[in-house]
Amino acid sequence: MDRMLYIGMSGAKEVMISQSMNNNNLANVSTTGFREDLAQQRSMSVFGPGHPTRAYAMTEKPGINFDPGALEHTGRPLDMAIEQNGWFAVQAKDGEEAYTRAGDFRTTPQGLLVNGSGLPVMGNAGPISIPPYETLTIGVDGTITIRPVGQGAAQLAQIDRIRLVNPELVQMEKGRDGLFRRKDGEVAVLDAGVRIMPGTLERSNVSVVEAMAKMISLTRNFDLQVKIMSTAEEVDRSTDALVRMG
């Protein structure tokens, strides 16, 4: 009976892990540029002294859903979306460069260009700082052009260029902070072919319907694992009763 109980116990535990990942996806349905986490379960043998006669369930994270999210036109000058493949480079909280599809940019009172999470947006020589301006435009290649305060319409100045990269997706991994980095720890190379769409945001690629259906399925799976454990307990009690009768 210990095998049956162990299978049910480990299955219930791993279903809870899968449910946690699915709940995180649901919580980020409205998060700009969010990429869905994938999960799968498989059986694993318990190795140790003797033969591997026990098995347990294991939840794995096989990868990330890199499908693009829906585009929403906002008309806001600092909202950016990448046309096809590519990433915005930002400075993570640990000071290292990381990558995101979230282009909900804004400027701080100090003139620093940051995204919706408050992370500095990277340019050619580090975080982008924008001086006071009358107007600001960002080109499809990420070039930032302003008309400084007090200057005429013809007095335009190029400030910097948003750092846009496009590494192979197989090289990318997602961190606990939701940002992406190269698996080898190297900084991605600047890609001049990446194009952006000003006044547009890319939404999360999580499907609410699919995530809700998965949540229901996982809940039923958890109930099944609990039932297996209850059945194992009942069989164990019946076995004990037969032994006492003998």
VENZIZI-V860359 format. One record per backbone hydrogen bond with DSSP energy under -1.0 kcal/mol. CO is the residue of the C=O (numbers start at 0). NH is the residue of the N-H. If there is no record, write none. Layout:
BEGIN
<<CO,NH> <CO,NH>>
END
This chain:
BEGIN
<<0,4> <1,5> <2,6> <3,7> <4,8> <5,9> <6,10> <7,11> <8,12> <9,13> <10,14> <11,15> <12,16> <13,17> <14,18> <15,19> <16,20> <17,21> <18,22> <19,23> <20,24> <21,25> <22,26> <25,28> <27,30> <30,33> <33,204> <35,64> <39,59> <41,57> <43,55> <50,52> <53,45> <55,43> <57,41> <59,39> <62,37> <69,202> <71,200> <75,78> <77,104> <78,198> <78,199> <80,196> <86,164> <87,99> <88,121> <89,97> <91,94> <95,91> <97,89> <98,179> <99,87> <102,79> <102,104> <105,113> <107,110> <110,129> <111,107> <112,120> <113,105> <114,117> <118,114> <119,90> <120,127> <121,162> <125,122> <127,112> <131,148> <134,146> <136,144> <138,141> <139,195> <141,161> <142,138> <143,158> <144,136> <145,156> <146,133> <147,150> <151,154> <153,155> <156,145> <159,143> <162,88> <163,190> <164,86> <167,170> <168,171> <170,182> <172,180> <174,177> <178,174> <179,98> <180,172> <181,184> <190,193> <194,82> <196,80> <198,73> <198,74> <200,71> <201,32> <206,210> <207,211> <208,212> <209,213> <210,214> <211,215> <212,216> <213,217> <214,218> <215,219> <216,220> <217,221> <218,222> <219,223> <220,224> <221,225> <222,226> <223,227> <224,228> <225,229> <226,230> <227,231> <228,232> <229,233> <230,234> <231,235> <232,236> <233,237> <234,238> <235,239> <236,240> <237,241> <238,242> <239,243> <240,244> <241,245>>
END
